Amino acid sequence: MKKTLAILLVLVMVFSLVSCASNKGPENGDPVNANTTASSQPEQSNQPVQPSQPEQSNQPVTSGQPSNPAAATVGFPTDDVDHWARDPYHIVYFNFRPSNITQQFTISLEKMGEVYNYTLEQLTANNDSDMFINTLQTILNKRPDGVIVDITQELASRTATLCADYDVPVVCLMNTAVDANGVALIPSVVMDEIKTGNILVEIMAESYRDYWGDIDTSEIGLLTLDWSANVSVNKRTIGAETKFNELFPGNPVFYADSTAGGMSVQSGFDLTNSILSTNPDVKYWFITAAIEDIGLGGLRAAQGLDMEDRILMTGAGATILPAEWNEGYEGNWIAAYGAIPIMYAGNALCGLLALIDGRATTDTLWPEYIQQNHKAALFYVDGLLLTRDTYRKLLDDAMLYFGVEPF
């Protein structure tokens, strides 16, 4: 029996921001300050973390609808396909590292199975590269109909080769599946992360007067909570520091990398507590969290120091802060920006179904998002700007767009 999708347009807040980083960065795309770890005395930096090749925020983006619908007719929730005219597909969602966001991906994919007629198996490599490859081979030996992966860049080439050898369709979500030369090998659903970082600072720059009044802006410092182990995540920090230096030239910038302490609330707490408590000369703080888990720790540190009225915070993501709002939070973590889990998962799923059905191939799926000399599409999803006033409707509308009742 065919189920009818409830199609609603997702309200998307798009900012036309272009990031231009002028300083030369490290070789091979390794982030500056990658060796900075949690310590009792984090170092101050007045320069943004720089990529090896500064990126521009001019990639094609979509929240699920192609900019030219006539040019792209497969791999979207609007596809005219009866998913209930076949036997259920067996789809595996396999991630490199379990986290809050991967849990939300799993929930979203399970919910969509009731709409798109498939069963879901979820597995993780628990942050172990060897385990990832060994488990992937085990998965492929069982011949699932398709695989959705969340990987590190270093695993992209091996993953693409293995899936091609077994002739199993694969789509990557959240991280770009590119080789060492930056060539996309697997269709990937991602965000423009430089733009994300820009927007995290823009939000606070537009809002600080509502909290602090007409202050001397030279008294504002920036703290960026990063996780440089992931290249895509690190780009959010690059975008944030670049935009802050543009808007508040000469103001202090503090960089904190959670790589040593892990992508955790505790790591964010330790880093933020140390920096805020040892820099009393900074009167007001902008804080950006490249990962929401780290950001939650940063918020708890500011609250513990009785400093929340002196901070404004934004984070990349769309799960933890809405959960805080659901519990009645009304403090100075003022906004989240990101693609909510079902936007990542839903677009990845629709692309995978097109591959499984044979309606598209790796090199033809989402053709308007295949960059020159790439072997697959980088499907850039617009983020949603979530505030206390807008988040519930935006989350609900996104779920309805993919045919899922809000949960």
SERO-4910 file (N, C-alpha, C, O; in steps of 0.05 Angstrom, whole numbers):
BEGIN
 pado doro    nc1    nc2    nc3   cac1   cac2   cac3    cc1    cc2    cc3    oc1    oc2    oc3
  Met    A     17    -24      0      0      0      0     18     24      0     36     27     16
  Lys    A     12     42    -17     28     66    -20     20     86      1     -4     92      5
  Lys    A     40     97     15     34    118     34     40    145     22     60    148      8
  Thr    A     22    163     26     25    190     14     42    207     32     36    209     56
  Leu    A     62    219     21     79    237     37     66    264     41     54    275     23
  Ala    A     69    273     65     59    301     71     82    319     64    102    320     79
  Ile    A     78    335     43    100    352     34     96    381     43     77    394     35
  Leu    A    113    389     60    112    417     69    140    429     64    160    416     69
  Leu    A    140    454     56    166    467     52    178    474     79    163    484     97
  Val    A    203    469     83    217    476    107    225    506    107    237    515     87
  Leu    A    218    520    128    226    548    129    256    549    135    265    539    155
  Val    A    270    560    117    299    560    119    310    589    121    302    606    105
  Met    A    326    593    140    338    620    143    366    619    130    384    607    140
  Val    A    368    633    108    393    632     92    407    659     94    395    680     90
  Phe    A    431    658    101    447    683    102    467    682     79    481    661     76
  Ser    A    470    703     64    489    704     43    515    715     54    522    739     51
  Leu    A    530    697     66    555    705     79    578    692     64    577    669     58
  Val    A    599    707     58    622    696     45    646    699     63    653    721     72
  Ser    A    659    677     69    682    678     86    707    679     69    710    664     50
  Cys    A    725    697     76    750    699     60    773    700     80    777    721     92
  Ala    A    788    679     83    810    678    102    836    685     88    842    671     68
  Ser    A    850    705     97    873    715     81    899    702     89    917    702     73
  Asn    A    902    692    114    928    682    122    932    654    111    913    638    109
  Lys    A    957    648    105    964    621     95    962    601    118    972    607    140
  Gly    A    951    578    113    947    559    134    967    536    131    985    537    115
  Pro    A    962    514    146    980    491    145    977    475    120    957    479    105
  Glu    A    995    458    115    994    440     92    974    418     96    968    411    119
  Asn    A    965    407     74    948    383     74    922    386     90    910    366     99
  Gly    A    913    411     94    887    415    106    886    411    136    865    412    148
  Asp    A    910    407    149    910    403    178    905    430    191    917    450    184
  Pro    A    887    431    211    880    457    223    904    468    240    918    453    253
  Val    A    907    494    239    926    507    257    916    502    285    891    500    290
  Asn    A    934    499    304    927    494    332    916    466    336    903    461    357
  Ala    A    921    448    317    910    421    321    923    407    345    912    388    356
  Asn    A    946    417    354    959    405    377    951    419    403    961    412    424
  Thr    A    933    438    402    923    451    426    903    433    440    884    424    427
  Thr    A    908    428    465    890    410    479    880    423    505    889    445    512
  Ala    A    862    410    518    852    420    544    875    422    563    890    403    567
  Ser    A    878    445    575    899    449    595    890    469    615    869    482    612
  Ser    A    905    472    636    897    491    657    901    520    648    887    538    659
  Gln    A    918    525    629    923    552    619    921    552    589    942    553    576
  Pro    A    898    552    576    896    552    547    908    578    537    906    599    549
  Glu    A    921    576    514    934    599    502    914    617    487    895    607    475
  Gln    A    920    643    489    904    662    474    914    664    445    938    663    440
  Ser    A    896    666    427    903    670    399    887    693    387    863    695    391
  Asn    A    901    711    374    887    733    361    884    729    331    875    747    317
  Gln    A    890    705    322    886    698    294    867    675    291    868    656    308
  Pro    A    851    675    271    833    652    267    848    628    257    869    629    245
  Val    A    837    605    264    847    580    253    843    581    223    821    589    214
  Gln    A    863    574    207    861    578    178    862    551    163    877    533    172
  Pro    A    847    548    142    849    524    126    872    527    106    882    549    102
  Ser    A    880    505     94    902    506     75    894    521     50    911    535     38
  Gln    A    869    520     43    858    535     21    832    548     29    812    534     32
  Pro    A    832    574     35    808    587     45    784    581     27    786    582      2
  Glu    A    762    574     40    738    567     25    719    590     23    719    608     41
  Gln    A    703    590      3    682    610     -1    655    598      5    651    575     -2
  Ser    A    637    613     16    611    603     22    592    607     -2    572    620      0
  Asn    A    600    595    -24    585    599    -49    577    572    -61    571    571    -85
  Gln    A    576    551    -45    569    525    -56    538    524    -60    524    537    -45
  Pro    A    529    509    -79    500    505    -82    489    492    -57    501    473    -47
  Val    A    467    502    -47    455    490    -23    426    484    -28    413    496    -45
  Thr    A    415    465    -12    387    459    -14    378    447     12    393    434     26
  Ser    A    353    452     19    342    440     43    325    415     36    310    405     53
  Gly    A    327    406     12    312    383      3    299    388    -24    294    368    -38
  Gln    A    294    412    -32    283    419    -58    305    427    -77    321    445    -69
  Pro    A    308    416   -100    328    425   -119    322    454   -128    299    462   -130
  Ser    A    343    470   -132    339    497   -141    326    498   -169    312    517   -176
  Asn    A    331    477   -184    318    475   -210    305    448   -212    317    429   -222
  Pro    A    280    445   -202    267    419   -200    266    404   -227    268    379   -227
  Ala    A    265    418   -249    264    404   -275    290    390   -281    291    371   -297
  Ala    A    312    400   -269    338    388   -275    346    365   -257    365    351   -263
  Ala    A    331    362   -235    338    341   -216    312    328   -206    297    340   -191
  Thr    A    307    304   -215    281    292   -210    283    266   -194    262    254   -188
  Val    A    306    258   -185    309    234   -169    326    240   -144    343    257   -145
  Gly    A    320    225   -123    335    229    -99    324    249    -80    338    260    -63
  Phe    A    297    254    -82    284    274    -66    258    262    -54    248    243    -66
  Pro    A    248    273    -32    223    262    -22    199    267    -40    178    255    -36
  Thr    A    202    284    -60    181    289    -79    181    270   -102    164    272   -120
  Asp    A    199    250   -102    200    230   -124    173    216   -126    162    208   -106
  Asp    A    164    212   -151    139    197   -155    145    168   -156    147    156   -178
  Val    A    147    155   -133    154    127   -130    136    114   -110    131    125    -89
  Asp    A    126     90   -117    110     75    -98    129     56    -82    136     35    -92
  His    A    138     65    -59    157     49    -43    144     24    -31    158      7    -21
  Trp    A    118     22    -33    104     -1    -22     96    -21    -43     80    -40    -37
  Ala    A    106    -18    -67    101    -37    -88    123    -58    -90    123    -74   -109
  Arg    A    141    -58    -71    163    -77    -70    166    -88    -42    153    -79    -23
  Asp    A    183   -108    -39    189   -118    -13    206    -98      3    219    -81     -9
  Pro    A    205    -98     29    221    -79     45    251    -82     40    261   -104     38
  Tyr    A    264    -59     37    293    -60     35    306    -63     62    294    -57     83
  His    A    330    -74     62    346    -76     86    368    -55     84    386    -57     67
  Ile    A    368    -34    101    387    -13    100    403    -12    126    391    -15    148
  Val    A    429     -8    124    446     -6    147    456     23    150    465     35    131
  Tyr    A    453     33    175    465     59    181    489     53    199    487     42    221
  Phe    A    513     60    189    538     52    201    554     77    206    562     91    187
  Asn    A    560     84    232    575    108    238    602    101    250    606     80    263
  Phe    A    621    119    247    648    115    257    648    120    288    662    105    302
  Arg    A    633    140    297    634    147    325    606    153    335    592    170    324
  Pro    A    597    139    356    570    144    367    570    171    382    589    178    395
  Ser    A    548    185    380    545    211    393    516    218    395    499    202    386
  Asn    A    510    240    407    482    249    408    470    252    380    447    244    376
  Ile    A    485    263    361    474    268    335    470    241    320    450    238    305
  Thr    A    488    222    323    484    196    310    460    181    321    446    167    307
  Gln    A    455    185    347    430    174    359    405    186    346    386    172    341
  Gln    A    406    212    341    384    225    329    381    217    299    358    214    290
  Phe    A    403    212    286    401    201    258    387    174    259    370    169    242
  Thr    A    394    158    278    382    131    280    352    133    284    336    119    271
  Ile    A    344    151    303    315    154    308    301    164    283    279    153    276
  Ser    A    312    183    269    300    193    244    297    172    223    277    169    210
  Leu    A    319    156    219    318    135    199    298    113    206    285    102    189
  Glu    A    296    107    232    276     87    240    247     97    235    230     82    225
  Lys    A    242    123    240    216    134    235    209    134    205    187    128    197
  Met    A    229    140    189    224    141    160    221    114    148    210    111    126
  Gly    A    230     93    161    225     66    151    196     59    149    188     43    132
  Glu    A    180     72    166    151     67    166    138     81    142    115     75    135
  Val    A    152    100    130    141    115    107    152    104     81    138    103     61
  Tyr    A    178     97     81    192     90     56    197     60     53    211     51     35
  Asn    A    186     43     71    186     14     68    214      2     68    223     -8     48
  Tyr    A    227      3     92    252    -10     95    256    -16    125    244     -4    142
  Thr    A    273    -35    130    282    -41    157    310    -30    161    326    -29    143
  Leu    A    315    -21    186    341     -8    191    357    -24    211    347    -33    231
  Glu    A    383    -27    204    402    -39    223    423    -17    229    434     -5    210
  Gln    A    428    -12    254    447      9    262    471     -3    275    469    -20    293
  Leu    A    495      5    266    520     -5    277    540     18    280    538     39    266
  Thr    A    560     15    298    580     35    301    608     22    304    610     -1    312
  Ala    A    628     37    296    656     27    298    669     37    324    692     31    329
  Asn    A    654     52    340    664     61    366    691     75    364    709     71    380
  Asn    A    694     93    344    717    110    341    743     94    335    765    102    344
  Asp    A    740     72    321    763     54    315    764     49    285    746     37    274
  Ser    A    785     59    272    787     57    243    788     28    234    775     20    214
  Asp    A    804     11    247    807    -17    239    780    -31    243    772    -47    226
  Met    A    766    -25    265    740    -37    270    720    -28    248    704    -44    239
  Phe    A    723     -3    240    705      6    219    707    -10    194    687    -20    183
  Ile    A    732    -14    184    736    -29    159    728    -58    162    715    -69    144
  Asn    A    735    -70    184    728    -98    189    697   -102    190    686   -120    179
  Thr    A    684    -83    205    655    -85    207    641    -79    181    622    -92    174
  Leu    A    652    -60    166    641    -54    139    642    -79    121    623    -85    107
  Gln    A    664    -93    122    666   -118    106    646   -139    115    633   -152     98
  Thr    A    642   -141    141    621   -159    151    594   -151    142    578   -168    133
  Ile    A    588   -125    143    562   -115    133    558   -122    104    537   -132     96
  Leu    A    578   -116     88    576   -120     59    573   -150     52    560   -157     32
  Asn    A    586   -167     67    583   -196     62    555   -206     66    547   -226     54
  Lys    A    539   -191     82    511   -198     86    492   -187     65    468   -193     65
  Arg    A    504   -172     46    489   -162     23    465   -145     30    443   -152     22
  Pro    A    468   -124     45    445   -106     50    437    -93     24    453    -93      5
  Asp    A    414    -81     22    406    -67     -2    421    -40     -5    426    -31    -27
  Gly    A    428    -28     18    442     -3     16    454      4     44    445     -6     64
  Val    A    474     22     43    487     31     68    488     61     69    495     74     49
  Ile    A    482     72     93    487    100     98    510    101    118    508     89    139
  Val    A    531    116    112    554    117    129    559    145    139    552    165    126
  Asp    A    571    147    162    581    172    174    610    166    181    615    151    200
  Ile    A    629    177    166    656    168    167    675    192    172    667    215    172
  Thr    A    701    185    177    722    205    176    732    207    148    729    188    132
  Gln    A    745    229    141    755    233    114    776    212    107    777    203     84
  Glu    A    791    203    126    812    183    121    801    156    112    815    140     99
  Leu    A    775    151    118    763    125    111    748    126     85    737    106     76
  Ala    A    746    149     73    729    153     49    737    135     26    720    121     15
  Ser    A    763    135     19    772    120     -5    767     90     -1    758     76    -19
  Arg    A    774     80     23    771     51     28    741     44     28    734     22     18
  Thr    A    725     61     40    696     55     40    684     55     12    669     37      6
  Ala    A    692     74     -4    682     75    -32    690     51    -47    674     39    -62
  Thr    A    715     42    -44    725     19    -59    711     -7    -50    703    -23    -67
  Leu    A    708    -10    -24    694    -35    -14    666    -36    -24    657    -57    -33
  Cys    A    651    -14    -22    623    -15    -30    620    -19    -60    602    -33    -69
  Ala    A    639     -9    -76    639    -13   -104    645    -42   -111    633    -54   -128
  Asp    A    664    -54    -96    671    -82   -100    648   -101    -95    644   -121   -109
  Tyr    A    632    -94    -74    609   -111    -67    584   -102    -82    563   -114    -79
  Asp    A    585    -80    -97    563    -70   -113    539    -63    -94    516    -70   -100
  Val    A    545    -51    -72    525    -42    -52    523    -12    -53    543      1    -47
  Pro    A    500      0    -58    497     29    -59    504     41    -31    497     29    -11
  Val    A    516     64    -32    524     77     -7    521    108     -9    527    119    -30
  Val    A    513    120     12    511    149     14    523    157     41    518    143     61
  Cys    A    538    179     42    550    189     66    534    213     77    524    229     61
  Leu    A    531    216    103    518    239    114    535    252    135    550    239    149
  Met    A    533    278    136    546    297    155    575    303    148    583    326    150
  Asn    A    591    283    140    619    288    133    623    282    103    611    265     92
  Thr    A    641    298     91    646    295     63    663    270     58    684    267     70
  Ala    A    654    253     40    669    229     33    687    235      9    679    230    -14
  Val    A    710    247     15    728    256     -7    755    243     -3    762    234     20
  Asp    A    771    241    -25    798    229    -23    818    250    -14    810    272     -7
  Ala    A    843    243    -15    864    261     -5    866    286    -22    876    306    -12
  Asn    A    856    285    -46    857    308    -64    831    325    -63    828    344    -77
  Gly    A    813    317    -45    788    332    -42    766    324    -62    746    338    -64
  Val    A    770    302    -76    751    293    -96    730    276    -83    736    257    -69
  Ala    A    704    284    -87    682    269    -75    680    241    -88    679    239   -112
  Leu    A    679    220    -71    678    192    -81    651    180    -76    643    162    -91
  Ile    A    637    189    -56    611    178    -48    591    202    -46    599    222    -35
  Pro    A    567    199    -56    547    221    -52    545    227    -23    541    210     -6
  Ser    A    548    253    -16    549    261     12    529    284     17    527    302      2
  Val    A    515    282     39    497    303     48    511    318     70    516    307     92
  Val    A    518    343     65    535    359     83    524    387     85    504    394     73
  Met    A    538    404    100    533    432    103    557    448     94    580    437     94
  Asp    A    553    473     88    575    492     83    585    501    111    572    519    123
  Glu    A    606    489    121    614    493    148    627    521    153    624    531    175
  Ile    A    641    532    134    651    559    137    628    578    141    629    595    159
  Lys    A    608    576    125    584    593    128    571    589    155    562    608    167
  Thr    A    570    564    164    559    559    191    573    575    212    560    587    229
  Gly    A    600    574    212    615    589    232    610    619    230    608    632    250
  Asn    A    609    629    205    602    657    201    576    665    215    575    684    230
  Ile    A    556    648    211    529    654    221    528    653    252    514    669    264
  Leu    A    544    635    264    544    633    293    553    660    305    542    667    326
  Val    A    572    673    293    581    699    304    561    721    296    556    739    312
  Glu    A    551    720    271    532    741    262    508    743    281    499    765    287
  Ile    A    498    720    290    475    720    307    480    736    333    464    752    341
  Met    A    504    732    344    510    745    369    516    775    364    509    792    381
  Ala    A    529    781    342    534    809    335    509    825    331    508    849    337
  Glu    A    488    812    322    462    825    317    445    827    343    426    841    344
  Ser    A    453    812    363    435    809    387    447    820    413    432    823    432
  Tyr    A    473    826    414    485    832    440    473    856    454    472    856    479
  Arg    A    463    876    439    451    899    452    426    892    467    419    905    487
  Asp    A    412    871    459    388    862    473    394    852    501    377    851    518
  Tyr    A    419    843    504    427    831    530    445    850    546    443    850    571
  Trp    A    462    865    533    482    881    547    479    912    543    492    927    556
  Gly    A    461    919    525    457    948    520    479    959    502    492    944    487
  Asp    A    484    986    504    503    999    487    531    998    501    540   1017    513
  Ile    A    544    975    499    570    971    512    593    979    494    589    984    470
  Asp    A    616    981    506    641    985    490    648    959    478    656    940    492
  Thr    A    646    957    452    650    931    439    679    921    440    684    897    435
  Ser    A    698    938    448    726    929    451    728    910    475    749    897    478
  Glu    A    708    909    492    708    892    515    697    864    510    695    848    529
  Ile    A    691    859    485    680    832    478    703    814    468    719    822    451
  Gly    A    705    791    479    724    770    470    709    747    458    685    743    465
  Leu    A    722    732    442    710    708    430    724    683    440    749    681    441
  Leu    A    708    663    448    718    637    455    706    617    435    682    614    434
  Thr    A    723    603    420    713    582    402    720    555    413    743    549    419
  Leu    A    699    539    417    702    512    427    702    493    402    682    490    389
  Asp    A    725    481    397    729    466    372    733    436    378    737    428    401
  Trp    A    732    421    357    740    393    357    755    388    331    744    379    311
  Ser    A    781    394    331    796    395    306    802    368    294    811    366    272
  Ala    A    796    346    309    800    320    298    783    315    273    789    298    257
  Asn    A    761    330    271    744    328    247    747    353    230    742    375    239
  Val    A    756    349    205    762    371    187    737    389    183    739    413    184
  Ser    A    714    376    179    690    391    174    682    408    198    674    431    195
  Val    A    684    396    222    677    411    246    696    435    250    687    456    258
  Asn    A    722    430    245    741    452    249    735    476    231    742    498    238
  Lys    A    723    471    208    717    493    190    696    512    202    695    535    196
  Arg    A    679    501    220    660    519    234    675    539    251    667    563    252
  Thr    A    697    530    264    713    549    280    727    569    262    730    592    269
  Ile    A    737    559    239    750    578    220    731    600    213    738    623    213
  Gly    A    706    592    206    686    612    198    679    631    221    676    655    216
  Ala    A    678    621    245    671    637    268    693    658    274    687    681    278
  Glu    A    718    649    274    739    667    281    744    688    259    750    711    264
  Thr    A    741    679    234    744    698    212    723    720    213    729    743    210
  Lys    A    698    712    218    676    732    219    680    751    244    675    775    241
  Phe    A    688    740    266    692    757    290    714    777    285    711    801    292
  Asn    A    737    768    273    758    787    268    750    808    248    760    831    248
  Glu    A    732    801    230    722    821    211    704    841    225    706    865    219
  Leu    A    687    833    243    668    851    256    680    866    280    672    888    286
  Phe    A    699    853    294    711    865    318    742    863    316    754    849    332
  Pro    A    753    877    297    782    875    293    798    883    317    793    904    330
  Gly    A    818    866    324    835    872    347    825    861    374    840    861    393
  Asn    A    800    852    374    790    841    400    802    813    404    809    799    385
  Pro    A    804    805    430    817    779    436    801    755    427    776    755    429
  Val    A    815    735    417    803    710    409    817    687    423    841    685    423
  Phe    A    801    670    436    812    647    451    802    622    437    778    618    433
  Tyr    A    821    604    431    815    579    416    818    556    436    839    553    449
  Ala    A    799    539    437    800    516    455    793    491    439    771    489    427
  Asp    A    811    471    439    807    447    423    801    424    442    816    418    461
  Ser    A    778    411    438    770    389    456    780    361    447    772    341    458
  Thr    A    798    361    427    806    335    416    818    317    438    811    293    439
  Ala    A    835    327    455    847    311    476    826    301    496    828    278    505
  Gly    A    807    318    502    787    310    522    763    296    511    746    287    526
  Gly    A    762    294    485    739    281    472    716    299    466    714    321    477
  Met    A    699    290    448    676    306    440    654    303    462    635    288    458
  Ser    A    658    317    484    641    311    507    634    337    522    646    357    519
  Val    A    613    334    538    604    356    556    627    363    576    632    387    581
  Gln    A    640    343    587    661    348    606    684    363    594    695    381    607
  Ser    A    691    356    570    713    371    556    706    400    553    722    418    558
  Gly    A    681    406    544    673    433    540    672    448    567    679    472    568
  Phe    A    664    435    588    664    447    615    692    454    623    697    477    632
  Asp    A    711    436    621    738    440    630    751    463    615    764    480    627
  Leu    A    748    463    589    761    484    573    749    511    579    764    531    583
  Thr    A    723    513    580    710    539    585    715    549    613    720    573    617
  Asn    A    714    532    632    719    540    660    746    551    663    750    572    676
  Ser    A    766    539    650    794    548    652    797    575    639    810    593    651
  Ile    A    786    579    615    790    604    600    775    627    613    786    649    616
  Leu    A    750    623    621    735    645    633    746    653    660    747    677    666
  Ser    A    755    634    675    764    640    702    792    653    703    799    666    722
  Thr    A    808    649    682    835    660    681    838    685    664    860    694    660
  Asn    A    816    695    654    817    719    638    796    740    647    777    746    632
  Pro    A    799    750    672    779    768    683    778    795    669    759    810    672
  Asp    A    799    802    653    800    827    639    780    828    616    773    850    606
  Val    A    770    805    607    750    804    586    723    806    599    715    789    615
  Lys    A    708    828    593    683    834    607    660    819    595    642    809    610
  Tyr    A    659    816    569    637    803    555    649    781    536    670    785    525
  Trp    A    634    760    534    643    737    518    623    729    497    599    725    503
  Phe    A    632    726    473    618    710    452    630    682    454    654    679    454
  Ile    A    613    662    454    623    634    454    609    619    431    585    619    429
  Thr    A    626    606    414    614    589    393    623    560    399    646    555    406
  Ala    A    604    542    395    610    514    399    607    499    373    586    499    361
  Ala    A    629    488    363    629    474    338    613    448    340    604    437    320
  Ile    A    610    438    364    594    414    370    577    420    394    586    431    414
  Glu    A    551    413    393    533    420    415    540    407    442    536    420    462
  Asp    A    551    383    441    558    370    466    579    387    481    577    391    505
  Ile    A    599    397    467    620    414    479    607    440    488    614    450    510
  Gly    A    589    450    472    575    475    480    560    473    506    559    491    522
  Leu    A    546    450    510    531    446    535    550    447    559    543    458    580
  Gly    A    574    435    556    594    437    577    602    466    582    606    474    605
  Gly    A    606    481    560    613    509    563    592    525    578    598    542    594
  Leu    A    567    520    572    545    533    586    545    527    615    543    544    632
  Arg    A    549    501    622    550    493    650    573    506    665    571    513    688
  Ala    A    595    510    651    618    523    664    612    553    670    617    562    692
  Ala    A    600    566    650    592    595    655    572    597    677    574    616    694
  Gln    A    553    579    678    534    579    700    547    574    727    540    587    747
  Gly    A    566    556    728    580    549    752    597    573    763    601    576    787
  Leu    A    607    589    744    623    613    751    605    637    756    615    659    761
  Asp    A    579    634    754    560    655    757    565    677    736    565    701    742
  Met    A    571    669    711    578    688    690    559    687    666    565    698    645
  Glu    A    537    673    669    520    670    645    510    697    634    506    700    610
  Asp    A    507    716    652    498    742    642    519    757    627    514    778    615
  Arg    A    544    747    628    566    760    613    574    745    588    592    753    574
  Ile    A    559    724    581    564    709    557    540    710    538    517    714    547
  Leu    A    546    708    512    526    700    493    537    675    479    561    675    473
  Met    A    521    656    474    531    631    462    514    622    439    489    624    440
  Thr    A    526    611    418    512    598    396    527    571    391    551    569    397
  Gly    A    513    553    379    525    527    374    516    516    347    494    522    337
  Ala    A    533    500    335    527    486    310    513    460    317    525    443    330
  Gly    A    489    457    307    473    433    313    444    441    319    437    464    318
  Ala    A    428    421    323    400    427    326    385    407    344    362    401    340
  Thr    A    399    396    364    386    376    381    388    383    411    368    382    425
  Ile    A    412    389    420    416    393    449    403    419    459    389    418    479
  Leu    A    406    441    445    394    466    454    363    464    453    350    472    472
  Pro    A    351    453    431    322    449    432    313    432    456    292    437    468
  Ala    A    329    412    463    322    396    487    323    413    512    307    410    530
  Glu    A    342    432    514    344    450    537    319    468    537    307    472    558
  Trp    A    312    478    514    288    495    513    263    480    521    245    491    535
  Asn    A    261    454    513    239    438    521    236    435    551    215    431    562
  Glu    A    259    438    565    259    436    594    256    463    607    257    465    632
  Gly    A    251    484    591    246    510    602    269    529    603    268    551    616
  Tyr    A    292    522    590    316    540    591    310    566    577    299    567    555
  Glu    A    318    589    590    314    615    579    339    633    581    337    657    582
  Gly    A    363    621    582    387    635    587    401    646    562    388    650    541
  Asn    A    427    650    564    442    664    543    454    647    522    470    657    505
  Trp    A    449    621    521    454    605    497    430    611    479    409    599    482
  Ile    A    434    630    460    411    643    448    401    630    422    379    635    414
  Ala    A    418    614    409    409    603    383    426    579    375    449    576    384
  Ala    A    415    562    358    429    540    345    426    543    315    406    553    306
  Tyr    A    447    536    301    446    537    272    456    510    261    478    502    268
  Gly    A    440    498    244    449    473    232    426    459    218    403    467    220
  Ala    A    434    438    204    414    420    192    405    401    213    421    386    225
  Ile    A    379    400    219    369    382    239    372    353    229    374    349    205
  Pro    A    373    334    248    380    306    240    364    295    217    375    282    199
  Ile    A    338    301    216    322    289    195    327    302    168    322    289    147
  Met    A    339    326    167    346    338    142    371    324    130    372    319    106
  Tyr    A    390    318    147    413    301    139    403    274    130    407    265    108
  Ala    A    390    260    149    383    232    145    363    229    122    365    210    107
  Gly    A    343    247    121    322    245    100    333    248     72    326    233     55
  Asn    A    350    267     68    362    271     42    380    248     34    380    239     11
  Ala    A    396    239     54    413    216     49    397    191     41    404    176     23
  Leu    A    375    187     56    357    164     50    345    166     22    345    146      8
  Cys    A    334    189     15    322    191    -11    342    187    -34    335    175    -54
  Gly    A    367    196    -30    387    190    -49    394    161    -51    397    150    -72
  Leu    A    396    148    -27    402    119    -27    380    103    -40    386     84    -55
  Leu    A    355    110    -35    333     95    -47    335     97    -78    329     77    -92
  Ala    A    342    120    -88    345    123   -117    367    105   -128    365     94   -150
  Leu    A    389    103   -113    411     85   -121    402     56   -120    407     40   -138
  Ile    A    388     48    -98    379     20    -96    360     13   -118    361     -9   -130
  Asp    A    341     31   -123    321     26   -144    332     25   -172    320     14   -190
  Gly    A    357     36   -175    368     38   -202    360     62   -217    364     65   -241
  Arg    A    347     81   -203    339    106   -216    362    126   -219    359    146   -233
  Ala    A    384    120   -205    408    137   -207    432    120   -201    429     98   -191
  Thr    A    455    130   -208    481    117   -202    498    137   -186    490    160   -183
  Thr    A    520    127   -175    537    144   -159    545    170   -174    546    192   -162
  Asp    A    550    168   -199    559    191   -214    536    207   -228    541    226   -243
  Thr    A    511    198   -224    489    214   -235    469    224   -214    452    240   -220
  Leu    A    472    214   -189    454    223   -168    459    253   -162    482    261   -158
  Trp    A    437    269   -160    439    297   -154    459    311   -173    478    323   -163
  Pro    A    455    311   -199    475    320   -218    482    350   -214    505    357   -219
  Glu    A    464    366   -205    471    395   -203    488    400   -179    497    423   -175
  Tyr    A    494    380   -163    511    383   -140    538    368   -143    553    366   -124
  Ile    A    543    359   -167    569    346   -173    588    367   -184    584    379   -205
  Gln    A    609    373   -169    628    393   -176    647    382   -198    650    358   -201
  Gln    A    660    400   -212    677    392   -234    699    374   -224    712    378   -204
  Asn    A    703    352   -239    724    331   -234    717    314   -210    734    297   -202
  His    A    694    317   -198    686    300   -175    671    275   -186    660    276   -208
  Lys    A    672    254   -171    659    229   -179    631    225   -167    617    206   -173
  Ala    A    624    243   -149    598    241   -136    590    269   -126    606    288   -126
  Ala    A    564    271   -118    553    297   -110    560    303    -81    562    286    -64
  Leu    A    564    329    -75    564    340    -48    539    356    -45    538    380    -54
  Phe    A    519    344    -33    493    356    -31    492    374     -7    490    365     16
  Tyr    A    495    400    -11    496    420     11    469    427     21    452    437      6
  Val    A    464    421     46    438    427     59    440    453     73    459    459     88
  Asp    A    419    470     70    417    494     85    413    488    115    399    469    122
  Gly    A    424    505    132    418    502    160    392    517    167    382    533    152
  Leu    A    382    510    191    359    525    202    370    541    226    386    531    242
  Leu    A    361    566    228    367    582    251    345    578    272    322    587    268
  Leu    A    352    565    293    333    558    314    335    577    337    357    581    348
  Thr    A    313    589    345    312    605    369    289    595    386    274    577    378
  Arg    A    287    606    411    266    597    428    238    601    416    220    585    421
  Asp    A    235    621    399    209    627    387    203    611    363    180    607    356
  Thr    A    224    601    349    219    588    323    224    558    322    215    544    304
  Tyr    A    239    547    342    250    521    339    229    499    335    232    481    319
  Arg    A    207    500    350    188    478    350    175    475    323    172    453    312
  Lys    A    166    498    311    153    497    285    173    488    263    166    472    246
  Leu    A    198    497    264    217    490    244    223    460    246    225    447    225
  Leu    A    226    449    270    231    421    272    208    404    262    211    384    248
  Asp    A    184    412    270    160    398    261    156    398    231    150    378    219
  Asp    A    160    422    219    157    424    190    177    407    175    171    396    154
  Ala    A    202    406    185    222    390    172    214    360    172    218    346    153
  Met    A    204    351    194    195    323    196    172    318    177    171    297    163
  Leu    A    153    336    176    130    332    159    138    332    129    126    318    113
  Tyr    A    159    347    123    169    348     95    177    320     86    174    313     62
  Phe    A    188    304    104    196    277     97    175    256    104    180    232    104
  Gly    A    151    266    110    128    247    114    127    235    141    112    216    145
  Val    A    142    246    160    143    235    187    128    253    207    131    277    207
  Glu    A    111    241    223     96    256    243    116    267    264    134    252    272
  Pro    A    114    292    272    132    303    292    134    286    317    114    275    326
  Phe    A    158    284    327    162    268    352    181    282    370    187    272    392
***
